[in-house]
Amino acid sequence: MRLPISIPSPMQWAKSGMQALLNEGVATEHHREYETERAGILRSRLLALCAVLTLAQLMLASGQLSQFTTIIRLLENGADAKLVEAGTGFVFSLVQLTMLASVAWFSYRSEDDADRQLGLAFWLVVGLSALTLFSRGAVRIYVDPEDLSRLSVMPALSLLWVHLLACGFLPWSMREAIRPLIPIFVLVAIISIPDLAMAWWVKLVLLALVLVAGAPGVALCRWKSSRMRERFHLRVAGKLISELQRDLVDAREVHEALFPDPVTEGPIRAMYKYEPMRMVGGDFLFMRRVTAPGRGAPDLVVILFDVTGHGVGAALAVNRIHGEIERQLGQNPAATPNELLRGVNEYIHLTLHGNQLFASGVALRFGRSGRKLRWANAGHPPVFLRRVGGKVERLSSTCTMLGVLEPGLFEPDEQLVILEPGDRLLAYTDGVTEAADATGAMIGVPALQELIEESAPAPNETLIETVTDMLRRANTRRADDDQLIVELARVA
């Protein structure tokens, strides 16, 4: 059932604020879960990066050591400059190996501490880049001060492979990928700018090369970070959907446990068919045999109601209204349809009105012989009474919907009708008449009444089957609402 949107009350605005806080809390929880997962990935990737760099550095150090020993044998041939270069490179390789071992050790001990892992990764890239810069740049100034082109290219290339390799391994964000570039840029500027022998355009090229060398790694991290977040969100969404589906299955079991069993004995027989639009819905049928004080045989009380809205919210309201009806009949087993609807109206108005939840409903109380039927209809679609001779009467609405009016203004206007053996009643919710055919036209109440008038069900057939066949023949699409059909028949 749908209602026009009304202006929110201050209480609704407050509840909207609470909902925003809840959503923010959920987002914070998901962010925390994402960061925890990323910390674990960061630790394993950092250890893998250290292993790869250590292997590369060992190979480099082995080559430098071989070169160093070769140059020593050639000292008499004037290879002292190359000796300084090779020896310095070997020493820097040992320092880098020590740094890699230290970072790997602290990363292994830090487990899933994301800040610690990020700090270690930052200093690893900065340290390796700085050491490479000094070993391949500063030493070449000492060896050959005129070789400025080599100085301008090598730091950028060294930064390119260290930074790009780290960006390929580590789950950095774009901001985290940019951070190591800042101290490297400053370091290169400190080394190059004071050098008076270097042309100004060479200095600018050198600094630009540092930025350009870091750009591929930053772009790679931006792409990887967005992909990682997307995969995480899809996985979380799938997990939440699975949990929601399990919860809805449980909710449906609880909700449908409240529905009564068909009545197959006594003067009044009852059966129904229920199809919620979702796993749970806002249509409900209450049916109970109740013995009033001083009466030997019980009466049959039937209440059909349709809560506005769909899904879990409507189902929760149904459960609360069900409990209220149980309470009323427990306190007053002789409660009439008038009294029952008054009580439900008061309950909805006081407890659910602020949530813009209302309900239509029809209350029926069959006497112990099944001959007398007292009824009241609160804004519900008309109940059809098909006489044994084929005539159809409408038990139309006698008052407004439940929960709209204050208790003092609500009057159900109970009615009395006499039933004969063979008479049948068909009650339903608006999801039946709002079901649309292939052209988009709704079935409507008149067409449903016409179908009941023209039908001539055999004693072993039901009006429910007739209505269901009509919906199927009309090739109807599911209405945007729950569907509940109830049939009651007097057999004696």
QUIBELGI-V74228 format. One record per pair of residues at least 6 apart in sequence whose C-alpha atoms are under 6 Angstrom apart, sorted by the first residue. I is the first residue (numbers start at 0). J is the second residue. D is the distance in whole Angstrom. If there is no record, write none. Layout:
I_J_D ; I_J_D
This chain:
0_307_5 ; 0_308_6 ; 1_307_6 ; 38_111_5 ; 38_113_4 ; 39_111_5 ; 41_169_6 ; 44_168_6 ; 44_169_6 ; 46_103_6 ; 49_99_6 ; 60_89_6 ; 60_92_6 ; 63_85_6 ; 63_89_6 ; 67_85_5 ; 70_82_6 ; 88_134_6 ; 121_179_6 ; 125_179_6 ; 128_158_6 ; 132_154_5 ; 136_150_5 ; 151_205_5 ; 155_208_6 ; 155_209_5 ; 155_212_6 ; 159_212_5 ; 163_216_5 ; 166_216_5 ; 166_220_6 ; 171_220_6 ; 172_220_6 ; 172_224_5 ; 173_217_6 ; 173_220_5 ; 173_221_5 ; 176_217_5 ; 251_279_5 ; 259_286_6 ; 261_269_6 ; 261_270_5 ; 262_268_5 ; 262_269_5 ; 266_369_5 ; 266_489_6 ; 266_490_5 ; 266_491_5 ; 267_369_6 ; 267_488_6 ; 267_489_5 ; 268_487_6 ; 268_488_5 ; 269_486_6 ; 269_487_4 ; 270_485_6 ; 270_486_6 ; 271_484_5 ; 271_485_4 ; 272_483_6 ; 272_484_5 ; 273_482_6 ; 273_483_4 ; 274_482_5 ; 275_481_4 ; 276_480_5 ; 276_481_5 ; 277_310_6 ; 279_310_5 ; 280_309_5 ; 280_310_5 ; 280_313_6 ; 280_314_5 ; 281_305_6 ; 281_306_5 ; 281_309_6 ; 281_313_4 ; 281_314_5 ; 282_305_4 ; 283_303_6 ; 283_304_6 ; 284_302_6 ; 284_303_5 ; 285_301_6 ; 285_302_5 ; 286_300_6 ; 286_301_4 ; 287_299_6 ; 287_300_5 ; 288_297_6 ; 288_298_6 ; 288_299_4 ; 289_297_5 ; 289_298_5 ; 290_297_4 ; 291_332_5 ; 291_333_5 ; 296_367_6 ; 297_367_6 ; 298_365_6 ; 298_366_5 ; 298_367_5 ; 299_364_6 ; 299_365_5 ; 300_363_6 ; 300_364_5 ; 301_362_6 ; 301_363_5 ; 302_361_6 ; 302_362_4 ; 303_360_5 ; 303_361_5 ; 304_359_5 ; 304_360_4 ; 305_358_5 ; 305_359_5 ; 306_357_6 ; 306_358_4 ; 307_356_6 ; 307_357_6 ; 307_358_6 ; 336_362_5 ; 336_374_6 ; 336_375_6 ; 337_411_6 ; 337_413_6 ; 344_401_5 ; 344_402_5 ; 345_406_5 ; 347_402_5 ; 348_402_4 ; 357_401_6 ; 357_402_5 ; 358_400_6 ; 358_401_5 ; 359_377_6 ; 359_378_5 ; 359_379_5 ; 359_400_5 ; 359_401_6 ; 360_377_5 ; 360_379_5 ; 361_375_6 ; 361_376_4 ; 361_377_6 ; 362_374_6 ; 362_375_5 ; 363_373_6 ; 363_374_5 ; 364_372_6 ; 364_373_5 ; 365_371_6 ; 365_372_5 ; 370_417_6 ; 370_418_5 ; 371_417_5 ; 372_415_6 ; 372_416_5 ; 373_414_6 ; 373_415_5 ; 374_413_6 ; 374_414_5 ; 375_411_6 ; 375_413_5 ; 376_396_5 ; 376_397_5 ; 377_396_6 ; 377_398_5 ; 377_399_5 ; 377_400_5 ; 378_396_5 ; 378_399_5 ; 378_400_5 ; 379_396_6 ; 381_393_6 ; 381_394_5 ; 381_395_4 ; 382_393_6 ; 382_394_5 ; 382_425_6 ; 382_426_5 ; 383_392_6 ; 383_393_5 ; 383_424_6 ; 383_425_5 ; 384_391_5 ; 384_392_5 ; 384_423_6 ; 384_424_4 ; 385_391_4 ; 385_422_6 ; 385_423_5 ; 386_422_5 ; 387_421_5 ; 387_422_5 ; 391_452_6 ; 397_412_6 ; 398_411_5 ; 420_489_5 ; 420_490_5 ; 420_491_5 ; 421_489_6 ; 421_490_6 ; 422_488_6 ; 422_489_6 ; 423_487_6 ; 423_488_4 ; 424_486_6 ; 424_487_5 ; 425_485_6 ; 425_486_5 ; 426_484_6 ; 426_485_5 ; 427_483_5 ; 427_484_4 ; 427_485_6 ; 428_483_6 ; 430_478_6 ; 430_480_5 ; 430_481_5 ; 430_482_5 ; 431_482_6 ; 432_442_5 ; 432_443_5 ; 432_444_6 ; 433_441_5 ; 433_478_6 ; 434_441_5 ; 434_442_6 ; 434_477_6 ; 434_478_4 ; 435_441_4 ; 435_475_5 ; 435_476_6 ; 436_473_6 ; 436_474_6 ; 436_475_4
